[in-house]
Amino acid sequence: MFEEEIKLTINYRIQDYIEANRIDFRSRFIFQILRFIALCYVLFLALFIAVSPHPNFYAIFVLILFLAFVFYEWTWLPFLSKNLFEKQIKFFKNQVTLIFKQDEIIEFCAYQELKLRWFYKHITTPKMLLIFINPQGFIIIPKKYCSSEEQYEKICYLITKFPQGN
């Protein structure tokens, strides 16, 4: 489809990192199962507290704890993501340059140069693209840093043609 390389410079912000972690969280099936189980416990505890003549502090505490897990991506995830982002940003110096070629992706940052000829998987959304270099770590490509809609579409097309898997 295209022969030239695409160069993209990204100045990561905390909101990009939190949104990427939310997308990752929603895509993992195990978290959806755990969220469903926590929701069942919330409903059970709410019913228990409602019918109990004297609800105890322990039941209310556990209810609040499970509610926090049901809404994990809005309660704990931003806090945990912010802490991890502050540790990682020291290495990136806030700026990452990505070069997309037909057969490789090159990532330049303050402390390393990473060349990818394959990756684990990718997730494409209307707002950003996540390229997983392993099951845990990913490269974030927010659409707002692309110069045009066409550039974002070219990057997404190139990523779909890249070798993926273990």
C-alpha positions in Angstrom: 0.0 0.0 0.0 2.9 2.4 0.8 6.6 2.3 0.4 7.8 5.2 2.6 8.5 5.1 6.3 6.2 6.9 8.7 7.9 8.9 11.5 5.9 9.9 14.6 7.1 11.8 17.6 5.0 11.4 20.8 5.2 13.3 24.0 3.4 11.0 26.4 1.0 12.5 29.0 -0.5 10.8 32.0 -3.9 10.8 30.4 -2.7 8.8 27.4 -1.2 6.2 29.7 -4.3 5.9 31.9 -6.5 5.5 28.8 -4.2 2.9 27.3 -4.4 0.9 30.6 -8.2 1.2 30.6 -8.3 -0.2 27.0 -5.9 -3.0 28.1 -8.1 -3.7 31.2 -11.3 -4.0 29.1 -9.7 -6.3 26.6 -8.6 -8.9 29.2 -11.3 -11.6 29.7 -10.1 -12.6 33.2 -10.7 -9.1 34.5 -14.2 -9.2 33.1 -14.9 -12.5 34.9 -13.4 -11.1 38.1 -15.6 -8.0 37.7 -18.7 -10.1 37.3 -17.8 -12.1 40.4 -17.3 -8.9 42.4 -20.6 -7.6 41.1 -22.3 -10.8 42.4 -20.7 -10.2 45.8 -21.8 -6.6 45.8 -25.4 -7.6 45.1 -25.3 -10.3 47.8 -23.9 -7.9 50.4 -26.3 -5.1 49.5 -29.2 -7.5 49.9 -27.7 -8.8 53.2 -27.3 -5.3 54.6 -30.8 -4.4 53.4 -32.5 -7.3 55.2 -30.3 -7.4 58.3 -31.8 -5.6 61.2 -28.4 -4.5 62.5 -25.8 -4.4 59.6 -22.3 -4.7 60.9 -19.3 -2.7 60.0 -17.5 -5.6 58.4 -20.3 -6.2 55.8 -20.3 -2.5 54.9 -16.5 -2.5 54.6 -16.5 -5.5 52.3 -19.3 -4.0 50.2 -17.2 -0.9 49.6 -14.1 -2.9 48.8 -16.0 -5.0 46.2 -17.6 -1.9 44.8 -14.1 -0.4 44.3 -13.2 -3.6 42.3 -16.3 -3.5 40.2 -15.4 0.1 39.2 -11.6 -0.8 39.1 -10.9 1.1 35.9 -12.2 4.3 37.5 -11.0 3.8 41.1 -7.7 2.0 41.4 -6.4 1.9 37.8 -5.8 5.7 37.5 -3.9 5.7 40.8 -1.7 2.7 39.9 -1.2 3.9 36.3 -0.1 7.3 37.5 2.5 5.8 39.9 3.9 3.5 37.2 3.9 6.4 34.6 5.9 8.6 36.9 8.6 5.9 37.3 8.7 5.2 33.5 8.7 8.8 32.4 12.2 9.3 33.9 13.5 6.9 31.3 11.5 8.3 28.3 12.2 12.0 29.1 8.6 12.5 27.9 9.4 11.9 24.2 9.4 8.8 22.0 10.1 8.7 18.3 8.6 5.8 16.3 9.5 4.9 12.8 7.2 2.5 10.9 8.7 0.7 8.0 7.3 -2.2 5.9 9.3 -4.8 7.8 10.1 -3.2 11.2 9.1 -0.7 13.8 11.9 1.3 15.5 11.3 3.1 18.8 13.8 5.7 20.0 13.7 7.1 23.4 16.2 8.7 25.8 17.7 5.4 27.0 17.3 2.8 24.2 16.5 2.0 20.6 14.1 -0.9 20.1 13.6 -2.6 16.8 10.5 -4.8 16.4 10.1 -7.2 13.5 7.2 -8.9 15.2 5.0 -8.3 18.3 2.7 -10.2 20.6 -0.7 -8.6 19.6 -2.3 -5.2 18.9 -5.5 -3.4 19.9 -6.9 -0.8 17.6 -9.5 1.7 18.9 -10.8 5.0 17.3 -8.7 6.9 19.8 -5.4 5.0 20.0 -3.4 1.9 19.0 -1.7 -0.4 21.4 1.1 -2.6 20.2 2.0 -5.3 22.8 5.7 -6.2 22.7 5.0 -8.9 25.2 1.9 -9.9 27.3 2.5 -7.1 29.8 4.2 -4.2 28.0 2.9 -2.1 25.1 3.7 0.8 22.9 1.0 3.5 23.0 0.1 5.4 19.7 -2.6 8.0 20.4 -4.4 9.1 17.3 -4.1 12.8 18.4 -0.3 12.7 17.8 -0.7 11.6 14.1 -0.6 14.5 11.7 -3.7 13.4 9.9 -6.5 10.7 9.9 -4.7 9.2 6.9 -1.5 8.8 8.7 -3.2 7.0 11.6 -5.0 4.7 9.1 -1.7 3.9 7.4 -0.1 3.0 10.7 -3.1 0.8 11.6 -3.0 -0.9 8.2 0.8 -1.6 8.6 0.3 -3.0 12.0 -2.4 -5.5 10.8 0.1 -6.8 8.2 2.9 -7.3 10.8 3.8 -10.8 12.2 2.1 -11.4 15.5 1.9 -14.1 18.1 4.2 -16.0 20.5 
